[in-house]
């Protein structure tokens, strides 16, 4: 994952927090599977998120070794700020485009994302 930063989060932290925000408490393996990354890579990133206070562990009552990750209030705040900066940056990039160009771009991007996820 890239380490490019917008605000206080880098891209990898944003992607992990987005996954947890979108799908609720999530384990490291599920995060790795969803982002198509190695578990060790995700574990390192999760450790960093925990140290910063962006996520906390919820123990699995059936398996003492397993846990899920939940986003904290601080993590939600940082995620929302990053997302706002990201949206503003995209809007700035597209400001010179016509409505038709933006609509076509959106349609093609959705098609690309669907195709990517189907692989």
C-alpha positions in Angstrom: 0.0 0.0 0.0 1.1 3.5 -0.7 2.0 5.9 2.1 0.7 9.1 0.4 -1.0 11.3 3.0 -3.9 13.6 3.0 -4.5 15.1 6.4 -3.4 12.9 9.2 -4.0 9.5 7.5 -2.0 7.8 4.8 -3.8 5.9 2.0 -3.4 2.5 3.6 -4.8 3.7 6.9 -7.8 5.3 5.1 -8.5 2.0 3.2 -8.5 -0.1 6.4 -10.6 2.4 8.2 -13.0 2.6 5.3 -13.4 -1.2 5.3 -14.1 -1.2 9.0 -16.5 1.8 8.8 -18.4 0.2 5.8 -18.6 -3.3 7.2 -18.5 -3.0 11.0 -16.1 -4.8 13.3 -13.7 -6.8 11.1 -10.9 -9.3 11.7 -7.4 -8.9 10.2 -7.9 -11.9 7.9 -11.2 -10.4 6.5 -9.4 -7.1 6.0 -6.5 -8.8 4.2 -9.0 -10.7 2.0 -11.1 -7.7 1.2 -8.0 -5.6 0.2 -6.2 -8.5 -1.4 -3.2 -8.1 0.8 -1.0 -10.4 2.9 -2.1 -10.8 6.5 1.3 -9.7 7.8 1.0 -6.4 5.9 -2.4 -5.8 7.3 -1.3 -6.8 10.8 1.4 -4.2 10.7 -1.0 -1.5 9.5 -3.5 -2.5 12.2 -0.8 -2.2 14.9 -0.1 1.3 13.7 -3.8 2.2 13.8 -4.1 0.8 17.3 -1.1 2.8 18.5 -2.6 6.0 17.2 -6.0 5.2 18.9 -7.9 4.8 15.7 -9.1 1.2 16.3 -9.4 -1.1 19.2 -9.7 -4.9 19.5 -12.9 -6.7 20.4 -12.1 -10.2 21.7 -13.9 -13.2 20.1 -15.9 -14.9 22.9 -15.6 -18.3 21.2 -11.9 -18.1 20.4 -9.6 -16.3 22.8 -6.9 -15.8 20.1 -9.2 -14.2 17.6 -10.5 -10.6 17.7 -12.3 -8.0 15.5 -11.3 -4.4 15.1 -13.7 -1.5 15.8 -13.1 2.1 14.8 -12.8 4.6 17.7 -14.3 8.1 17.9 -10.8 9.5 17.0 -10.5 7.0 14.1 -13.9 8.1 12.8 -12.9 11.8 13.1 -9.7 11.2 11.1 -11.5 9.0 8.5 -14.2 11.7 7.9 -11.6 14.5 7.6 -9.5 12.4 5.2 -12.6 11.6 3.1 -13.7 15.3 3.0 -10.2 16.3 1.8 -10.3 13.5 -0.8 -13.7 14.6 -2.1 -12.5 18.2 -2.3 -9.4 17.2 -4.2 -11.5 15.2 -6.7 -14.0 18.0 -7.1 -11.0 20.4 -7.8 -9.6 18.0 -10.4 -13.0 17.7 -12.2 -14.1 21.3 -11.9 -13.1 22.1 -15.5 -15.0 19.0 -16.9 -18.5 19.4 -18.3 -21.5 17.6 -16.6 -21.5 15.1 -19.4 -17.8 14.3 -19.0 -18.2 13.9 -15.3 -21.2 11.6 -15.8 -19.4 9.5 -18.4 -16.3 9.3 -16.2 -18.5 8.1 -13.2 -20.2 5.4 -15.4 -16.8 4.2 -16.7 -15.3 4.2 -13.2 -18.2 2.1 -11.9 -17.8 -0.3 -14.8 -14.0 -0.5 -14.1 -14.6 -1.2 -10.4 -17.2 -3.9 -11.0 -14.8 -5.6 -13.5 -11.9 -5.3 -11.1 -14.0 -6.9 -8.3 -15.2 -9.7 -10.5 -11.6 -11.0 -11.1 
